[in-house]
Amino acid sequence: MTDHPTKNNESDLRDTLDNTVTAASEFAHRQVERAADQATDQAEMEVTRAADAAVAASKEFEPGSLQAQAAGQIAAQLQTVASSISDTDLAAATAKAKTFARENPALFLGGAVLLGFAAARFLKASDPEGRGALLGDTDPWTGHVTGSPRTNPAHEAGLSNGSMSS
C-alpha cells in the first residue's frame, strides 16, 4: 500500500509539469507572435519608405524617360508590396520576396541599383551647403581652398605662389 501514494505524487508531479510546459509554450507562442507583428509593421514601414524614395527618384528624371518609367514601376510594385505586407504573414512574405528575386533577378537587381542611385541623389540633394563636392578642395582645419588649379582663384588670376606669372 505504500506504492499507491507514490503513484499519486508521481501523477501530480506529471500534471504539474505538463501544465508548466503548456503555459511556457503558450507564453513563448505569444511572444513570437508579438515579435512577428512588430517585424511585419517595421517591414511595411521600410517598404513604404522605399516606395516613397522610388517615387522621388522618378520625379528626378526627365518625365517620360526610361529611368523615370522604371522608377515609377518599381514604386508602384513597392506600394503594392507595402499594402499586402500587413495582410500576409511574415513567412509568406519572405517566401514571396525570395520567389520574386529568383524569377526576376534582373528586375530585382535593377531595382536595387535604381534605389541606390535614388538614395545617392537624395543624400546629395540634402547637403544644403554642397560640401560633398568641396571636401577634396578645402583644408578641413582652416577652411581655406587648397585644391587643384581649376578651383584655385589665385591660379585663375595668373598668380602662382603670390607672384605674377607671364
Backbone hydrogen bonds in HBPLUS format (Angstrom, degrees):
<---DONOR---> <-ACCEPTOR-->    atom                        ^
c    i                          cat <-CA-CA->   ^        H-A-AA   ^      H-
h    n   atom  resd res      DA  || num        DHA   H-A  angle D-A-AA Bond
n    s   type  num  typ     dist DA aas  dist angle  dist       angle   num
A0007-LYS N   A0003-ASP O   3.09 MM   4  6.40 150.7  2.18 151.2 159.1     1
A0008-ASN N   A0004-HIS O   3.15 MM   4  6.46 151.7  2.23 147.8 155.3     2
A0009-ASN N   A0005-PRO O   2.99 MM   4  6.24 158.9  2.04 147.3 152.7     3
A0010-GLU N   A0006-THR O   2.86 MM   4  6.05 153.7  1.92 144.9 153.0     4
A0011-SER N   A0007-LYS O   2.82 MM   4  5.96 154.0  1.89 143.5 150.8     5
A0012-ASP N   A0008-ASN O   2.82 MM   4  6.02 158.2  1.87 148.7 154.8     6
A0013-LEU N   A0009-ASN O   2.87 MM   4  6.00 154.9  1.93 143.3 150.6     7
A0014-ARG N   A0010-GLU O   2.95 MM   4  6.20 155.6  2.01 145.3 151.5     8
A0015-ASP N   A0011-SER O   2.96 MM   4  6.20 161.7  1.99 149.1 153.9     9
A0016-THR N   A0012-ASP O   2.91 MM   4  6.11 161.1  1.94 149.5 154.8    10
A0017-LEU N   A0013-LEU O   2.86 MM   4  6.04 157.4  1.91 146.9 153.8    11
A0018-ASP N   A0014-ARG O   2.76 MM   4  5.97 162.0  1.80 154.0 158.9    12
A0019-ASN N   A0015-ASP O   2.89 MM   4  6.08 161.1  1.92 149.3 154.3    13
A0020-THR N   A0016-THR O   2.93 MM   4  6.10 155.0  1.99 145.5 152.6    14
A0021-VAL N   A0017-LEU O   2.89 MM   4  6.10 163.0  1.92 153.1 157.6    15
A0022-THR N   A0018-ASP O   2.92 MM   4  6.06 159.1  1.97 147.9 153.9    16
A0023-ALA N   A0019-ASN O   2.91 MM   4  6.07 160.9  1.95 146.3 151.6    17
A0024-ALA N   A0020-THR O   2.89 MM   4  6.07 160.2  1.93 149.3 155.1    18
A0025-SER N   A0021-VAL O   2.87 MM   4  6.00 155.6  1.93 146.0 153.1    19
A0026-GLU N   A0022-THR O   2.92 MM   4  6.13 160.5  1.96 150.3 155.3    20
A0027-PHE N   A0023-ALA O   2.94 MM   4  6.11 157.6  1.99 146.8 153.2    21
A0028-ALA N   A0024-ALA O   2.89 MM   4  6.09 163.4  1.92 149.7 154.1    22
A0029-HIS N   A0025-SER O   2.88 MM   4  6.07 155.4  1.94 146.4 153.6    23
A0030-ARG N   A0026-GLU O   2.97 MM   4  6.21 157.1  2.02 147.3 152.8    24
A0031-GLN N   A0027-PHE O   2.97 MM   4  6.25 155.7  2.03 149.3 156.3    25
A0032-VAL N   A0028-ALA O   2.92 MM   4  6.15 156.9  1.97 150.6 156.6    26
A0033-GLU N   A0029-HIS O   2.95 MM   4  6.18 160.6  1.99 148.8 154.2    27
A0034-ARG N   A0030-ARG O   2.93 MM   4  6.12 157.6  1.98 146.9 153.0    28
A0035-ALA N   A0031-GLN O   2.93 MM   4  6.15 160.1  1.97 147.5 152.9    29
A0036-ALA N   A0032-VAL O   2.83 MM   4  6.03 155.1  1.89 149.4 156.8    30
A0037-ASP N   A0033-GLU O   2.88 MM   4  6.10 153.7  1.95 147.1 154.2    31
A0038-GLN N   A0034-ARG O   2.98 MM   4  6.25 157.5  2.04 147.4 153.4    32
A0039-ALA N   A0035-ALA O   2.87 MM   4  6.09 155.4  1.93 146.1 153.3    33
A0040-THR N   A0036-ALA O   2.83 MM   4  6.01 153.0  1.90 146.3 153.8    34
A0041-ASP N   A0037-ASP O   2.92 MM   4  6.17 161.5  1.96 148.9 153.6    35
A0042-GLN N   A0038-GLN O   2.95 MM   4  6.14 159.2  1.99 147.0 152.8    36
A0043-ALA N   A0039-ALA O   2.82 MM   4  6.00 159.1  1.87 147.7 153.8    37
A0044-GLU N   A0040-THR O   2.88 MM   4  6.07 162.0  1.91 152.1 156.9    38
A0045-MET N   A0041-ASP O   3.02 MM   4  6.22 156.3  2.08 145.2 151.6    39
A0046-GLU N   A0042-GLN O   2.91 MM   4  6.17 158.3  1.95 151.7 157.6    40
A0047-VAL N   A0043-ALA O   2.89 MM   4  6.08 162.9  1.92 155.0 159.2    41
A0048-THR N   A0044-GLU O   2.98 MM   4  6.09 152.8  2.05 142.1 150.1    42
A0049-ARG N   A0045-MET O   2.95 MM   4  6.23 151.9  2.03 143.6 151.3    43
A0050-ALA N   A0046-GLU O   2.92 MM   4  6.21 154.7  1.98 145.9 152.9    44
A0051-ALA N   A0047-VAL O   2.84 MM   4  6.10 152.9  1.91 146.9 154.5    45
A0052-ASP N   A0048-THR O   2.89 MM   4  6.16 156.0  1.95 147.8 154.4    46
A0053-ALA N   A0049-ARG O   2.87 MM   4  6.15 150.7  1.96 145.8 154.3    47
A0054-ALA N   A0050-ALA O   2.90 MM   4  6.18 149.8  1.99 144.9 153.1    48
A0055-VAL N   A0051-ALA O   2.91 MM   4  6.20 152.4  1.99 147.9 155.6    49
A0056-ALA N   A0052-ASP O   2.92 MM   4  6.17 160.3  1.96 146.6 152.0    50
A0057-ALA N   A0053-ALA O   2.82 MM   4  6.04 151.1  1.90 143.3 152.0    51
A0058-SER N   A0054-ALA O   2.88 MM   4  6.10 152.8  1.96 144.3 151.3    52
A0059-LYS N   A0055-VAL O   3.16 MM   4  6.46 140.1  2.33 142.5 152.6    53
A0059-LYS N   A0056-ALA O   3.21 MM   3  5.19 128.2  2.49  93.3 106.6    54
A0060-GLU N   A0057-ALA O   3.03 MM   3  5.08 139.4  2.20  99.1 111.1    55
A0065-SER N   A0062-GLU O   2.99 MM   3  5.54 160.9  2.02 141.2 142.7    56
A0069-GLN N   A0065-SER O   2.94 MM   4  6.23 159.8  1.98 154.6 160.3    57
A0070-ALA N   A0066-LEU O   2.87 MM   4  6.06 161.7  1.91 149.9 155.2    58
A0071-ALA N   A0067-GLN O   2.88 MM   4  6.05 165.1  1.90 151.6 155.9    59
A0072-GLY N   A0068-ALA O   2.90 MM   4  6.01 151.8  1.98 141.0 149.4    60
A0073-GLN N   A0069-GLN O   2.88 MM   4  6.14 155.0  1.94 149.4 155.8    61
A0074-ILE N   A0070-ALA O   2.91 MM   4  6.15 160.5  1.95 151.5 157.0    62
A0075-ALA N   A0071-ALA O   2.86 MM   4  6.02 157.2  1.91 145.7 152.5    63
A0076-ALA N   A0072-GLY O   2.93 MM   4  6.16 156.7  1.98 145.7 151.8    64
A0077-GLN N   A0073-GLN O   2.95 MM   4  6.20 160.5  1.99 149.4 154.5    65
A0078-LEU N   A0074-ILE O   2.84 MM   4  6.06 161.5  1.87 153.1 158.5    66
A0079-GLN N   A0075-ALA O   2.89 MM   4  6.07 153.0  1.96 148.0 155.4    67
A0080-THR N   A0076-ALA O   3.00 MM   4  6.25 151.0  2.09 143.9 151.7    68
A0081-VAL N   A0077-GLN O   2.88 MM   4  6.19 156.4  1.93 149.0 155.8    69
A0082-ALA N   A0078-LEU O   2.81 MM   4  6.04 158.9  1.85 148.0 154.0    70
A0083-SER N   A0079-GLN O   3.00 MM   4  6.21 156.3  2.06 144.5 150.2    71
A0084-SER N   A0080-THR O   3.04 MM   4  6.24 140.6  2.20 141.5 152.2    72
A0084-SER N   A0081-VAL O   3.12 MM   3  5.13 124.8  2.44  94.0 108.5    73
A0085-ILE N   A0081-VAL O   2.93 MM   4  6.05 129.7  2.19 148.1 160.9    74
A0087-ASP N   A0084-SER O   3.06 MM   3  5.14 134.1  2.28  98.0 111.1    75
A0088-THR N   A0084-SER O   3.07 MM   4  6.18 116.9  2.49 143.0 158.9    76
A0088-THR N   A0085-ILE O   3.17 MM   3  5.14 151.8  2.25 100.7 109.1    77
A0093-ALA N   A0089-ASP O   3.02 MM   4  6.29 158.5  2.06 156.0 162.9    78
A0094-THR N   A0090-LEU O   2.99 MM   4  6.18 159.2  2.04 150.9 155.9    79
A0095-ALA N   A0091-ALA O   3.05 MM   4  6.24 157.9  2.10 144.7 150.8    80
A0096-LYS N   A0092-ALA O   2.94 MM   4  6.17 153.6  2.01 146.8 154.0    81
A0097-ALA N   A0093-ALA O   2.98 MM   4  6.22 160.1  2.02 150.0 154.8    82
A0098-LYS N   A0094-THR O   3.00 MM   4  6.21 161.9  2.04 150.8 155.5    83
A0099-THR N   A0095-ALA O   2.94 MM   4  6.09 158.4  1.99 145.9 152.3    84
A0100-PHE N   A0096-LYS O   2.84 MM   4  6.04 162.6  1.87 151.5 156.3    85
A0101-ALA N   A0097-ALA O   2.97 MM   4  6.14 164.1  2.00 148.9 153.0    86
A0102-ARG N   A0098-LYS O   2.94 MM   4  6.13 151.2  2.02 146.3 154.3    87
A0103-GLU N   A0099-THR O   2.84 MM   4  5.99 157.7  1.89 153.9 159.9    88
A0104-ASN N   A0100-PHE O   2.84 MM   4  5.77 148.1  1.94 149.5 157.4    89
A0108-PHE N   A0104-ASN O   2.88 MM   4  6.01 161.2  1.91 157.6 163.8    90
A0109-LEU N   A0105-PRO O   2.86 MM   4  5.98 169.8  1.87 151.1 153.6    91
A0110-GLY N   A0106-ALA O   2.73 MM   4  5.77 156.4  1.78 145.8 154.0    92
A0111-GLY N   A0107-LEU O   2.82 MM   4  5.88 152.9  1.89 142.0 149.2    93
A0112-ALA N   A0108-PHE O   3.03 MM   4  6.31 150.7  2.12 141.4 149.6    94
A0113-VAL N   A0109-LEU O   2.87 MM   4  6.16 157.2  1.92 151.5 157.3    95
A0114-LEU N   A0110-GLY O   2.84 MM   4  6.02 165.6  1.86 150.4 154.9    96
A0115-LEU N   A0111-GLY O   2.86 MM   4  6.01 156.9  1.91 145.4 151.9    97
A0116-GLY N   A0112-ALA O   2.94 MM   4  6.14 142.8  2.08 137.9 148.5    98
A0116-GLY N   A0113-VAL O   3.03 MM   3  4.94 117.5  2.44  91.6 107.8    99
A0117-PHE N   A0113-VAL O   2.89 MM   4  6.28 156.3  1.94 154.4 160.3   100
A0118-ALA N   A0114-LEU O   2.87 MM   4  6.12 158.0  1.92 147.7 154.4   101
A0119-ALA N   A0115-LEU O   2.86 MM   4  6.02 155.5  1.92 142.8 149.3   102
A0120-ALA N   A0116-GLY O   2.93 MM   4  6.18 156.4  1.98 146.5 153.1   103
A0121-ARG N   A0117-PHE O   2.87 MM   4  6.14 160.4  1.91 152.2 157.3   104
A0122-PHE N   A0118-ALA O   2.83 MM   4  6.01 156.3  1.88 147.1 154.5   105
A0123-LEU N   A0119-ALA O   2.84 MM   4  6.06 164.1  1.86 151.8 155.7   106
A0124-LYS N   A0120-ALA O   2.87 MM   4  6.01 157.0  1.92 146.5 153.5   107
A0125-ALA N   A0121-ARG O   2.80 MM   4  5.93 157.0  1.86 147.4 153.8   108
A0126-SER N   A0122-PHE O   2.90 MM   4  6.04 135.6  2.10 142.3 154.5   109
A0127-ASP N   A0124-LYS O   3.31 MM   3  5.47 164.5  2.34 105.8 109.5   110
A0130-GLY N   A0127-ASP O   3.14 MM   3  5.44 159.9  2.18 112.5 118.8   111
A0134-LEU N   A0131-ARG O   3.09 MM   3  5.13 135.3  2.29  99.9 112.5   112
A0137-ASP N   A0134-LEU O   2.83 MM   3  5.03 140.2  1.99 108.4 121.1   113
A0138-THR N   A0134-LEU O   3.08 MM   4  6.01 116.8  2.50 161.9 175.8   114
A0146-THR N   A0137-ASP O   2.91 MM   9  5.51 160.6  1.95 140.0 146.5   115
A0139-ASP N   A0144-HIS O   2.90 MM   5  5.46 169.2  1.92 159.6 162.4   116
A0143-GLY N   A0139-ASP O   2.71 MM   4  5.07 151.7  1.78 150.0 158.0   117
A0151-THR N   A0148-SER O   2.93 MM   3  5.56 150.7  2.02 119.6 128.0   118
A0152-ASN N   A0148-SER O   3.07 MM   4  6.15 118.8  2.47 143.6 158.8   119
A0152-ASN N   A0149-PRO O   3.31 MM   3  4.94 148.4  2.42  92.3 101.3   120
A0155-HIS N   A0152-ASN O   3.08 MM   3  5.48 125.3  2.40 108.5 121.2   121
A0156-GLU N   A0152-ASN O   3.21 MM   4  6.59 156.6  2.27 151.0 157.9   122
A0157-ALA N   A0153-PRO O   3.08 MM   4  6.27 141.9  2.23 143.4 152.6   123
A0159-LEU N   A0154-ALA O   2.75 MM   5  5.01 149.6  1.84 168.2 157.8   124
A0158-GLY N   A0155-HIS O   3.03 MM   3  5.10 157.7  2.08 105.0 111.4   125
A0165-SER N   A0158-GLY O   3.14 MM   7  5.91 146.6  2.26 170.0 176.0   126
A0160-SER N   A0163-SER O   2.96 MM   3  5.49 160.6  1.99 156.6 160.9   127
A0163-SER N   A0160-SER O   3.14 MM   3  5.49 170.1  2.15 115.6 118.4   128
